[in-house]
Structures are given as C-alpha cells and as structure tokens.
Amino acid sequence: MTGELWWVPSAIVLGVVCVIVALLVGLARRRARARDLALAEAAAERSRAAAIALVRADDLIEANADELAFALAQFGEGATRDFAAALALSTRQLKEAFALQQKLDDGIPDSETERRRWTEQIAQLADEATARLQAQTRDFSSRRGLERDAPLLLEKLQRRLDRVSDRVAAGAASLARLSHTYSAAALASISDNAGRAQAALDEARAATDAAAAQLAADAARPVGDQLQAAEHGLFRAGKLLDAIETGEDRLHLGFAALTRALDAAHAELAEARTLRDAHEEADARTDLNRVIAEADAALGELRRPSRLSDPAADLARLREAMDGLDVIRSDARNRQLRLDNARGALSGALLAVRSQLTVTRDFITGHPGRVGAEARTRLTESERQLTLAVAETDPVAALDGARRAMTLATDADALARFDVH
C-alpha cells in the first residue's frame, strides 16, 4: 500500500507551488491594475487642471479687453501701450492652447506621451497668460487708486517738498561746515550731494506743479505720472541727503579715531626716545633716531592746526610711520636685552673659568714633568682668552670670550689628567 502512494508527497508539493504561483500572479495583476488606475487618475487630474486654467485665462482675456478700452479712454494710448501688448500676447497664447485642446478632444488616437505633453503645454500657456494679465490689472488698479486719491496725495507731496527743501539747506550748510575741517578728498563722495538733491527736488516740485495745474483745469484728467515723478524725485533727494548725514557721522568717528591714534603714537615716540637714549649700541641708536624723526615728522604734519584732515588716509599714513618705528624699536629692544642678558651671565662665566683655570693649573703643577705640551698650550690659550674677555667692553663679545676660555680650560684639564694616568 505504501509503495502504491509514493506520488502523494510530490503531488502535495506541486499543489502548494501552484497555489503560491497563482497568488503571486494575482498580486502582480492587482498591483498593475492599481498602478494603471493611479496613472489614469493623475492624467485625468492634469487634464481637469489644464481645462480650468484655460477657461480662467479665456475669461480673463475677455474681461481685460473691456479693461483696456476703459484704461485707454482714461489714461491715453501711451500709458496703455504695455497693457495692449500684454493682451495681444496672451490672446495668441490662448489660441495656441485651444489648438492643443482640440487635438486632445478630437477622435484621432494619441499616445499617452503626446497627451501628457499637450496637457502640460496648455496649463503653462494658460498660466503665463493669466499671470501677465493679472499684473496689468493690478497696475491699472493702482493707477486708478492713485488718480482717485490724487488731490490728497498732491497735498502730502507738497508738504514733503517743504520738508525736503529744509533738509537740502541743512545739508548744504553741513557740507560748508565740514569743508573747514576735512579735505576735498575726504568729502569727495558727498561733496555734490546737496546740489544733486536740489536738482531732484526741483524736478519733484515741477511735477507737483504740473499735477496741480492739471487738476485745477480738469479734475478728471489723469496726473498719476506726475505724482509718481514727484515721488521719485523726493526719494532720490532723500537718499542723497541721508548720505550727507551718514558721511558726516563717518568722518567724525574717523577723526576721533585719528585723534586717539595720534595720542597713542605720541606716547610710543616718547618710549622710543627713552630706549634710544639708554641704548648701548651706536647702530641701534642711529636706526632709532631715523625712524623717530620720520614718525615725528608725520605726527607734526597730521597735528598741524591749519591742515584739512582726511581721517581714513591720515590713519593709514600714521599707521605706516608707526609700523616702521615698531620694527626698529623691537629690534633695538632685542639687541639691548641681549646685551643685558650677556652682562648678567658674564660675571658667572668669568668666575667659572677662573675656577677651572685654578684647578687645572694646580693639577699640572702638582704633577711636574708628567703633563704634555698640548694640555699646557690649551691652558695658556685659555688664560689669554680670559684676559681678552675681561678687557672687552661689549658684554656679548666678552661672554663669548669667557665661554671660549672655559672650553679651552676644560680641554686642558682633560688632557692633563689623561697624560698623568
């Protein structure tokens, strides 16, 4: 019986495999259907959005055709030229978009790629046309608001003209006052600002006068261009006058910094003179004299009462002079420190070499006939170097001589002990 059912396990395995394969195939098909459905929904959503954008743009073109006619009657052909060009371009774009929509709606089969591309082009053309026309609508809405409020705006501009006129006078007075303290180079960036501000103010006043005259002659005549011109002129004048005030503050701050730097430089010069007078080396004193004279001349020129200042340039010049002084002063300090250190070490070096010479001489004397000429020669040379070191007026050279004498004395002691043993 068992032998007759040998095929049962294989059949079970085969059945399980078939079930698994069927499940996998079914799952794959469901996923494919879901993906196709999602793609179809996305395509449908793109088509709906493009159609909505197309309808909105077409309605906006119709509305803006009427708006252009109204603007043309109110503001004239010159003011509406950009509006007309924008409407014409948007109209051409809408015609192109409708042509693409016709391709989508006709009965000719299209590939999915073509339908996607045409839909995207329709949406892009409609959005561009809409944005362009909305910008023009906002502009003319703003113009109408300006015309509606023109009398009030004109009154405000006239009051601002008076305030700016006072500022121009104050700016000119500031420049005249600054010219007694600061050089032309220091004032170069703002020297003509009062004149340029006056010119901008005159342009603004002329524009407001023209607007006032037009309103007086016909309250319905547009004056927005004149009001905008006046606003622009006042803005330019204000910026120029602001620059005078900022420049004055900058110059005063720079002059205060220069004054502090001059005081500090004066103190540094005093220290340099003290160092020069106390320095032991003639070369160092000569170098210090030179840079002190150069720095002193620079300070004298910069402190001259009748001199007009350029704080930025003057600070740079002073810094250059003091940098040269700092370099030489630092070198002189190092050289003096070297002398002082050598002088401090010299006494100990002389004491050490004298002690070594005594020990070596006593050792040679205590072993007559046993120490050779080489050790005695080194000893004699050491004594000679010691004599020279004692006579040397330069502490550094004297210290070097004492160290040479110590080396020779040590060598002599070593040679003498070698000979004896």
Summary of the structure (lengths in Angstrom):
residues: 421
radius of gyration: 49.9
end to end distance: 118.3
largest distance: 137.4
contacts: 1257
relative contact order: 0.05
helix: 87%
strand: 0%
